[in-house]
Amino acid sequence: MLSGHLGTQTFLDGVAAYLKSHAYGNATTNDLWAALSKASGKNITEFMVSIFQIILLGRKSLVNLQDIVISEDVETPSS
């Protein structure tokens, strides 16, 4: 989902930076969000908090759903 939102290469660049920065050490989820934010120029922390609120807490009223709609073109097999 997140790689689709950011683009595959940007996502991989962010993950690579995260792994390099925290090699042989401890890291938190926020460290990953920060690396992805830096790679993409987007606020990934805010995005993921919104996603978690919707999925885990059902707090749809706290976020603007238009800001976080993610779509992927999926081909369906013809019958």
C-alpha positions as CSV (number, residue, x, y, z in Angstrom):
1,M,0.0,0.0,0.0
2,L,2.6,2.5,1.0
3,S,4.9,1.7,-2.0
4,G,1.9,2.3,-4.3
5,H,1.3,5.7,-2.7
6,L,4.9,6.8,-2.8
7,G,6.0,5.0,-6.0
8,T,8.1,1.9,-5.8
9,Q,11.5,3.6,-6.3
10,T,10.8,6.3,-3.7
11,F,9.7,3.7,-1.2
12,L,12.8,1.6,-1.8
13,D,15.0,4.6,-1.5
14,G,13.4,5.5,1.8
15,V,13.7,2.0,3.2
16,A,17.3,1.8,2.1
17,A,18.1,5.0,3.9
18,Y,16.3,3.8,7.0
19,L,18.2,0.5,7.0
20,K,21.6,2.2,6.4
21,S,20.9,4.8,9.1
22,H,19.9,2.2,11.7
23,A,22.2,-0.6,10.8
24,Y,23.3,-2.6,13.9
25,G,21.2,-0.4,16.1
26,N,17.7,0.1,17.4
27,A,15.0,1.9,15.5
28,T,11.3,2.8,15.9
29,T,8.4,3.0,13.5
30,N,8.8,6.8,13.5
31,D,12.3,6.4,12.2
32,L,10.9,4.5,9.2
33,W,8.3,7.2,8.7
34,A,10.9,9.9,8.9
35,A,13.1,8.2,6.3
36,L,10.2,7.7,3.9
37,S,9.1,11.3,4.5
38,K,12.6,12.5,3.6
39,A,12.8,10.3,0.5
40,S,9.3,11.3,-0.8
41,G,8.9,14.9,0.4
42,K,5.6,13.9,1.9
43,N,4.5,13.7,5.5
44,I,4.3,10.0,5.9
45,T,3.8,10.1,9.7
46,E,0.6,12.1,9.2
47,F,-0.5,9.8,6.4
48,M,0.1,6.6,8.5
49,V,-1.6,8.0,11.6
50,S,-4.7,8.7,9.5
51,I,-4.6,5.2,8.0
52,F,-4.2,3.6,11.5
53,Q,-7.1,5.8,12.8
54,I,-9.4,4.5,10.1
55,I,-8.3,0.9,10.1
56,L,-7.7,0.3,13.8
57,L,-9.9,2.8,15.6
58,G,-12.7,3.5,13.2
59,R,-12.2,7.2,13.6
60,K,-13.3,8.2,10.1
61,S,-14.4,11.6,11.3
62,L,-10.9,12.7,12.3
63,V,-9.5,12.6,8.8
64,N,-10.4,14.0,5.4
65,L,-10.8,10.8,3.4
66,Q,-10.2,12.6,0.1
67,D,-6.7,13.3,1.2
68,I,-5.8,9.6,1.7
69,V,-7.6,7.8,-1.1
70,I,-5.3,5.3,-2.7
71,S,-6.1,3.5,-5.8
72,E,-4.2,1.0,-8.0
73,D,-5.2,0.0,-11.4
74,V,-5.9,-3.7,-11.2
75,E,-6.8,-5.7,-14.2
76,T,-9.4,-8.4,-13.7
77,P,-9.4,-11.5,-15.8
78,S,-12.2,-11.7,-18.4
79,S,-14.7,-14.4,-17.9
